[in-house]
Amino acid sequence: MRNDILYGIGMLLAASGVQAHDGRVYVSGTITDNTCSL
């Protein structure tokens, strides 16, 4: 189970890296901007 959780986190990080090009990173349902954290 823990391995599945770590795998999920890894996938989220990979997805956020892919989406970082638009200036926003989506992590765990929250939006973090390069200049401002929400």
MOPAC internal coordinates of N, CA, C and O (Angstrom, degrees):
PM7 1SCF
backbone

  N    0.0000 0     0.00 0     0.00 0    0    0    0
  C    1.4673 1     0.00 0     0.00 0    1    0    0
  C    1.5247 1   110.35 1     0.00 0    2    1    0
  O    1.2310 1   120.56 1   135.94 1    3    2    1
  N    1.3287 1   116.53 1   -44.06 1    3    2    1
  C    1.4632 1   119.62 1  -179.84 1    5    3    2
  C    1.5279 1   110.63 1   -61.93 1    6    5    3
  O    1.2310 1   120.42 1   141.28 1    7    6    5
  N    1.3155 1   116.80 1   -38.72 1    7    6    5
  C    1.4609 1   120.01 1   179.00 1    9    7    6
  C    1.5262 1   110.56 1   -62.22 1   10    9    7
  O    1.2310 1   120.39 1   142.11 1   11   10    9
  N    1.3283 1   116.86 1   -37.89 1   11   10    9
  C    1.4597 1   120.70 1   178.38 1   13   11   10
  C    1.5245 1   110.60 1   -64.52 1   14   13   11
  O    1.2310 1   120.59 1   140.21 1   15   14   13
  N    1.3326 1   116.47 1   -39.79 1   15   14   13
  C    1.4660 1   120.92 1   179.42 1   17   15   14
  C    1.5315 1   110.08 1   -65.16 1   18   17   15
  O    1.2310 1   120.61 1   133.94 1   19   18   17
  N    1.3253 1   116.45 1   -46.06 1   19   18   17
  C    1.4603 1   120.54 1   179.03 1   21   19   18
  C    1.5236 1   110.11 1   -62.15 1   22   21   19
  O    1.2310 1   120.58 1   140.62 1   23   22   21
  N    1.3317 1   116.51 1   -39.38 1   23   22   21
  C    1.4642 1   120.89 1   178.54 1   25   23   22
  C    1.5288 1   110.14 1   -62.86 1   26   25   23
  O    1.2310 1   120.84 1   137.74 1   27   26   25
  N    1.3399 1   115.99 1   -42.26 1   27   26   25
  C    1.4581 1   120.56 1   179.19 1   29   27   26
  C    1.5227 1   111.34 1   -62.65 1   30   29   27
  O    1.2310 1   120.86 1   137.85 1   31   30   29
  N    1.3360 1   115.96 1   -42.15 1   31   30   29
  C    1.4653 1   120.84 1   178.28 1   33   31   30
  C    1.5272 1   109.88 1   -62.65 1   34   33   31
  O    1.2310 1   120.99 1   137.40 1   35   34   33
  N    1.3250 1   115.72 1   -42.60 1   35   34   33
  C    1.4664 1   120.47 1   178.70 1   37   35   34
  C    1.5221 1   110.97 1   -60.35 1   38   37   35
  O    1.2310 1   120.77 1   139.17 1   39   38   37
  N    1.3279 1   116.12 1   -40.83 1   39   38   37
  C    1.4595 1   120.04 1   179.61 1   41   39   38
  C    1.5223 1   110.75 1   -67.14 1   42   41   39
  O    1.2310 1   120.37 1   142.48 1   43   42   41
  N    1.3346 1   116.90 1   -37.52 1   43   42   41
  C    1.4640 1   120.55 1   177.64 1   45   43   42
  C    1.5223 1   110.39 1   -64.03 1   46   45   43
  O    1.2310 1   120.70 1   138.08 1   47   46   45
  N    1.3297 1   116.26 1   -41.92 1   47   46   45
  C    1.4593 1   120.34 1   179.31 1   49   47   46
  C    1.5214 1   110.15 1   -64.37 1   50   49   47
  O    1.2310 1   120.48 1   138.60 1   51   50   49
  N    1.3228 1   116.68 1   -41.40 1   51   50   49
  C    1.4639 1   120.84 1   179.10 1   53   51   50
  C    1.5250 1   109.99 1   -63.83 1   54   53   51
  O    1.2310 1   120.62 1   137.56 1   55   54   53
  N    1.3336 1   116.42 1   -42.44 1   55   54   53
  C    1.4614 1   121.19 1  -179.79 1   57   55   54
  C    1.5280 1   110.26 1   -65.19 1   58   57   55
  O    1.2310 1   120.44 1   138.87 1   59   58   57
  N    1.3385 1   116.77 1   -41.13 1   59   58   57
  C    1.4580 1   120.58 1  -179.78 1   61   59   58
  C    1.5242 1   109.66 1   -65.58 1   62   61   59
  O    1.2310 1   120.43 1   144.36 1   63   62   61
  N    1.3299 1   116.78 1   -35.64 1   63   62   61
  C    1.4605 1   120.96 1   177.77 1   65   63   62
  C    1.5166 1   110.70 1   -64.18 1   66   65   63
  O    1.2310 1   120.80 1   141.63 1   67   66   65
  N    1.3349 1   116.08 1   -38.37 1   67   66   65
  C    1.4607 1   120.69 1   179.35 1   69   67   66
  C    1.5173 1   110.65 1   -68.61 1   70   69   67
  O    1.2310 1   120.34 1   143.42 1   71   70   69
  N    1.3209 1   116.96 1   -36.58 1   71   70   69
  C    1.4610 1   121.58 1  -176.29 1   73   71   70
  C    1.5271 1   112.46 1   -86.53 1   74   73   71
  O    1.2310 1   119.96 1   175.71 1   75   74   73
  N    1.3338 1   117.68 1    -4.29 1   75   74   73
  C    1.4609 1   121.00 1  -174.53 1   77   75   74
  C    1.5239 1   111.80 1   -69.28 1   78   77   75
  O    1.2310 1   119.99 1   164.68 1   79   78   77
  N    1.3446 1   117.62 1   -15.32 1   79   78   77
  C    1.4539 1   120.47 1  -175.51 1   81   79   78
  C    1.5225 1   112.44 1   -67.13 1   82   81   79
  O    1.2310 1   120.15 1   157.90 1   83   82   81
  N    1.3374 1   117.31 1   -22.10 1   83   82   81
  C    1.4614 1   119.99 1  -178.69 1   85   83   82
  C    1.5258 1   112.10 1   -90.82 1   86   85   83
  O    1.2310 1   120.34 1  -171.94 1   87   86   85
  N    1.3286 1   116.95 1     8.06 1   87   86   85
  C    1.4564 1   120.64 1   176.57 1   89   87   86
  C    1.5117 1   113.16 1    89.57 1   90   89   87
  O    1.2310 1   120.33 1   179.32 1   91   90   89
  N    1.3303 1   116.98 1    -0.68 1   91   90   89
  C    1.4614 1   119.67 1  -179.97 1   93   91   90
  C    1.5190 1   109.72 1  -130.63 1   94   93   91
  O    1.2310 1   121.11 1   -37.88 1   95   94   93
  N    1.3131 1   115.49 1   142.12 1   95   94   93
  C    1.4566 1   120.56 1   178.61 1   97   95   94
  C    1.5198 1   108.76 1  -119.47 1   98   97   95
  O    1.2310 1   120.89 1   -56.43 1   99   98   97
  N    1.3144 1   115.91 1   123.57 1   99   98   97
  C    1.4640 1   120.84 1  -178.59 1  101   99   98
  C    1.5252 1   109.20 1   -97.57 1  102  101   99
  O    1.2310 1   120.36 1   -64.68 1  103  102  101
  N    1.3326 1   116.92 1   115.32 1  103  102  101
  C    1.4533 1   121.09 1  -179.64 1  105  103  102
  C    1.5221 1   109.41 1  -131.59 1  106  105  103
  O    1.2310 1   120.53 1   -57.16 1  107  106  105
  N    1.3086 1   116.60 1   122.84 1  107  106  105
  C    1.4721 1   122.19 1   176.92 1  109  107  106
  C    1.5289 1   111.94 1    53.69 1  110  109  107
  O    1.2310 1   120.06 1  -143.62 1  111  110  109
  N    1.3178 1   117.50 1    36.38 1  111  110  109
  C    1.4568 1   121.24 1   175.56 1  113  111  110
  C    1.5142 1   113.61 1    83.95 1  114  113  111
  O    1.2310 1   119.71 1  -179.08 1  115  114  113
  N    1.3351 1   118.16 1     0.92 1  115  114  113
  C    1.4616 1   120.23 1   178.50 1  117  115  114
  C    1.5201 1   109.97 1  -108.42 1  118  117  115
  O    1.2310 1   120.53 1   -25.28 1  119  118  117
  N    1.2990 1   116.59 1   154.72 1  119  118  117
  C    1.4622 1   121.29 1  -179.73 1  121  119  118
  C    1.5272 1   109.29 1  -109.73 1  122  121  119
  O    1.2310 1   121.06 1   -58.42 1  123  122  121
  N    1.3209 1   115.58 1   121.58 1  123  122  121
  C    1.4621 1   120.03 1   178.43 1  125  123  122
  C    1.5245 1   109.02 1  -113.82 1  126  125  123
  O    1.2310 1   120.27 1   -59.94 1  127  126  125
  N    1.3036 1   117.09 1   120.06 1  127  126  125
  C    1.4561 1   121.09 1  -179.97 1  129  127  126
  C    1.5251 1   109.49 1   -88.75 1  130  129  127
  O    1.2310 1   120.54 1   -21.40 1  131  130  129
  N    1.3181 1   116.58 1   158.60 1  131  130  129
  C    1.4593 1   120.41 1  -179.54 1  133  131  130
  C    1.5210 1   111.53 1   -65.01 1  134  133  131
  O    1.2310 1   120.11 1   151.38 1  135  134  133
  N    1.3300 1   117.39 1   -28.62 1  135  134  133
  C    1.4564 1   121.05 1  -175.94 1  137  135  134
  C    1.5186 1   112.50 1  -107.57 1  138  137  135
  O    1.2310 1   120.06 1   163.13 1  139  138  137
  N    1.3178 1   117.50 1   -16.87 1  139  138  137
  C    1.4614 1   120.09 1  -177.35 1  141  139  138
  C    1.5192 1   110.96 1  -146.24 1  142  141  139
  O    1.2310 1   120.57 1   -44.77 1  143  142  141
  N    1.3134 1   116.51 1   135.23 1  143  142  141
  C    1.4618 1   120.69 1   179.05 1  145  143  142
  C    1.5217 1   109.92 1   -98.98 1  146  145  143
  O    1.2310 1   120.20 1   -51.46 1  147  146  145
  N    1.3165 1   117.22 1   128.54 1  147  146  145
  C    1.4598 1   121.19 1  -179.47 1  149  147  146
  C    1.5141 1   109.97 1  -106.41 1  150  149  147
  O    1.2310 1   120.10 1   180.00 1  151  150  149

